[in-house]
Amino acid sequence: EKEAQEKAQREEKMRLEKEAKDKADREAQEKAQREEKITAQEKAQREAQEKADREEKIRLEKEAKDKADKEAQEKAQREEKMRLEKEAKDKADRRSTRGRKD
């Protein structure tokens, strides 16, 4: 009878230890899954932010290029207008000078 009782106690102890181990394993796995989920969310957020930053940089670079192109075009137009005005004035001056000599 004593041996049967000791055997029963050993079996109960082993059962409780197994339950405790299973519970600890399950909790560790759940914690790992939660951390993995958080890590995945953080990675997704970081990637989304990086993409937004890249798109903003591209947008700003395009704006700067468009502005520079527009300013260069306006400058070229002003210079062309001044050149044409100077040509017309020089031509008129030559005509008036020629007219006086004759």
SELO-167222 format. One record per residue (C-alpha): x, y, z; residue in one letter. Coordinates in nm, 3 decimals, decimal comma, padded with zeros to 5 digits. Each point is the difference from the previous one (the first is absolute). Example, Ala and Ser with C-alpha at 12.3 -4.5 7.8 and 13.67 -1.06 7.14 Angstrom:
<atom east="01,230" north="-00,450" up="00,780" aa="A"/>
<atom east="00,137" north="00,344" up="-00,066" aa="S"/>
***
This chain:
<atom east="00,000" north="00,000" up="00,000" aa="E"/>
<atom east="00,284" north="00,239" up="00,083" aa="K"/>
<atom east="00,161" north="-00,069" up="-00,339" aa="E"/>
<atom east="-00,327" north="00,065" up="-00,178" aa="A"/>
<atom east="-00,037" north="00,329" up="00,187" aa="Q"/>
<atom east="00,360" north="00,103" up="-00,084" aa="E"/>
<atom east="-00,059" north="-00,094" up="-00,364" aa="K"/>
<atom east="-00,319" north="00,207" up="-00,005" aa="A"/>
<atom east="00,185" north="00,293" up="00,157" aa="Q"/>
<atom east="00,281" north="-00,029" up="-00,258" aa="R"/>
<atom east="-00,253" north="-00,010" up="-00,283" aa="E"/>
<atom east="-00,185" north="00,301" up="00,142" aa="E"/>
<atom east="00,329" north="00,190" up="00,035" aa="K"/>
<atom east="00,095" north="-00,086" up="-00,359" aa="M"/>
<atom east="-00,346" north="00,103" up="-00,124" aa="R"/>
<atom east="00,024" north="00,336" up="00,182" aa="L"/>
<atom east="00,354" north="00,060" up="-00,130" aa="E"/>
<atom east="-00,114" north="-00,082" up="-00,355" aa="K"/>
<atom east="-00,296" north="00,239" up="00,035" aa="E"/>
<atom east="00,229" north="00,274" up="00,131" aa="A"/>
<atom east="00,249" north="-00,059" up="-00,284" aa="K"/>
<atom east="-00,278" north="-00,004" up="-00,262" aa="D"/>
<atom east="-00,143" north="00,324" up="00,143" aa="K"/>
<atom east="00,343" north="00,166" up="00,002" aa="A"/>
<atom east="00,065" north="-00,116" up="-00,357" aa="D"/>
<atom east="-00,340" north="00,129" up="-00,115" aa="R"/>
<atom east="00,053" north="00,338" up="00,172" aa="E"/>
<atom east="00,349" north="00,031" up="-00,149" aa="A"/>
<atom east="-00,137" north="-00,078" up="-00,346" aa="Q"/>
<atom east="-00,283" north="00,251" up="00,041" aa="E"/>
<atom east="00,247" north="00,264" up="00,115" aa="K"/>
<atom east="00,226" north="-00,072" up="-00,297" aa="A"/>
<atom east="-00,298" north="00,029" up="-00,235" aa="Q"/>
<atom east="-00,105" north="00,332" up="00,157" aa="R"/>
<atom east="00,354" north="00,134" up="-00,031" aa="E"/>
<atom east="00,023" north="-00,125" up="-00,360" aa="E"/>
<atom east="-00,331" north="00,171" up="-00,079" aa="K"/>
<atom east="00,124" north="00,326" up="00,158" aa="I"/>
<atom east="00,327" north="-00,029" up="-00,192" aa="T"/>
<atom east="-00,191" north="-00,058" up="-00,323" aa="A"/>
<atom east="-00,222" north="00,302" up="00,070" aa="Q"/>
<atom east="00,303" north="00,217" up="00,080" aa="E"/>
<atom east="00,171" north="-00,118" up="-00,319" aa="K"/>
<atom east="-00,311" north="00,076" up="-00,205" aa="A"/>
<atom east="-00,029" north="00,345" up="00,159" aa="Q"/>
<atom east="00,369" north="00,070" up="-00,061" aa="R"/>
<atom east="-00,026" north="-00,112" up="-00,363" aa="E"/>
<atom east="-00,313" north="00,210" up="-00,053" aa="A"/>
<atom east="00,176" north="00,304" up="00,152" aa="Q"/>
<atom east="00,308" north="-00,058" up="-00,216" aa="E"/>
<atom east="-00,220" north="-00,026" up="-00,310" aa="K"/>
<atom east="-00,181" north="00,321" up="00,094" aa="A"/>
<atom east="00,336" north="00,172" up="00,059" aa="D"/>
<atom east="00,129" north="-00,116" up="-00,341" aa="R"/>
<atom east="-00,317" north="00,120" up="-00,172" aa="E"/>
<atom east="00,020" north="00,338" up="00,178" aa="E"/>
<atom east="00,367" north="00,035" up="-00,102" aa="K"/>
<atom east="-00,087" north="-00,080" up="-00,362" aa="I"/>
<atom east="-00,287" north="00,252" up="00,010" aa="R"/>
<atom east="00,222" north="00,272" up="00,145" aa="L"/>
<atom east="00,277" north="-00,072" up="-00,253" aa="E"/>
<atom east="-00,252" north="00,019" up="-00,286" aa="K"/>
<atom east="-00,138" north="00,330" up="00,135" aa="E"/>
<atom east="00,352" north="00,142" up="00,023" aa="A"/>
<atom east="00,085" north="-00,117" up="-00,353" aa="K"/>
<atom east="-00,326" north="00,139" up="-00,142" aa="D"/>
<atom east="00,065" north="00,334" up="00,171" aa="K"/>
<atom east="00,358" north="00,014" up="-00,129" aa="A"/>
<atom east="-00,117" north="-00,091" up="-00,353" aa="D"/>
<atom east="-00,268" north="00,271" up="00,010" aa="K"/>
<atom east="00,247" north="00,263" up="00,126" aa="E"/>
<atom east="00,254" north="-00,098" up="-00,265" aa="A"/>
<atom east="-00,266" north="00,024" up="-00,270" aa="Q"/>
<atom east="-00,117" north="00,340" up="00,126" aa="E"/>
<atom east="00,359" north="00,125" up="00,009" aa="K"/>
<atom east="00,061" north="-00,125" up="-00,355" aa="A"/>
<atom east="-00,318" north="00,176" up="-00,115" aa="Q"/>
<atom east="00,104" north="00,328" up="00,170" aa="R"/>
<atom east="00,346" north="-00,021" up="-00,156" aa="E"/>
<atom east="-00,148" north="-00,071" up="-00,345" aa="E"/>
<atom east="-00,240" north="00,293" up="00,037" aa="K"/>
<atom east="00,287" north="00,231" up="00,103" aa="M"/>
<atom east="00,212" north="-00,124" up="-00,292" aa="R"/>
<atom east="-00,282" north="00,067" up="-00,247" aa="L"/>
<atom east="-00,067" north="00,344" up="00,151" aa="E"/>
<atom east="00,372" north="00,084" up="-00,021" aa="K"/>
<atom east="00,014" north="-00,118" up="-00,363" aa="E"/>
<atom east="-00,303" north="00,215" up="-00,086" aa="A"/>
<atom east="00,152" north="00,302" up="00,178" aa="K"/>
<atom east="00,338" north="-00,049" up="-00,170" aa="D"/>
<atom east="-00,172" north="-00,031" up="-00,338" aa="K"/>
<atom east="-00,203" north="00,315" up="00,066" aa="A"/>
<atom east="00,314" north="00,184" up="00,118" aa="D"/>
<atom east="00,184" north="-00,103" up="-00,318" aa="R"/>
<atom east="-00,292" north="00,119" up="-00,211" aa="R"/>
<atom east="-00,018" north="00,336" up="00,175" aa="S"/>
<atom east="00,379" north="00,041" up="-00,023" aa="T"/>
<atom east="-00,002" north="-00,090" up="-00,369" aa="R"/>
<atom east="-00,283" north="00,243" up="-00,058" aa="G"/>
<atom east="00,200" north="00,288" up="00,151" aa="R"/>
<atom east="00,310" north="-00,075" up="-00,207" aa="K"/>
<atom east="-00,192" north="00,007" up="-00,326" aa="D"/>
***
